[in-house]
Each structure stands twice: as structure tokens, then as C-alpha cells.
Amino acid sequence: MVRRIELNIEELVLHGFSPGDRYGIGEAVEHELTRLLGDRGVPQSLVQGGEIANMDGGAFEVAQGSRAQVVGAQVAKAVYGGLRQ
């Protein structure tokens, strides 16, 4: 059975990154979240639908000079982990 979900992140706050990286990071977050949801499944918090008003994805360290794709993948993993709680 194929599930279809729509996930809308209205605001993603990241500190310490160049404003010019926002689109690359955003695209990488979208790509990695899609992969995680497909590979690991939809977290219970999303199964019934509804809205999560605020979620703290936690903190993670990024090596200085990391590409936007690497940062976005780490952000997506943090978001996915927050959804599983």
C-alpha cells in the first residue's frame, strides 16, 4: 500500500549559516526527508494527520565549510528524529 503524505515546514531556523545557502540546504532537507520517510516509514506522530505546531529537532555539529547538501541531510535527520519522539 502506497501512502501519500504532505509535509509542510513553514519555518526552519538554522543559526550560523550564510543566507546564500538557504536554498541548497532547503532542497537537501526535502530530498533527505523524502528518502527517510520512504526507507524508514512514516512516524506515528504523522500517521493520524494533524499539525505539529512546534518541534525542536535538537542540535548537531557541522564541520566548517560543509556543503549545503551535507548540512541539509543532517537537518533532515534531526527533523525526522524529532518526529519519531
Beta strands, then each sheet from edge to edge (+ up, - down):
end
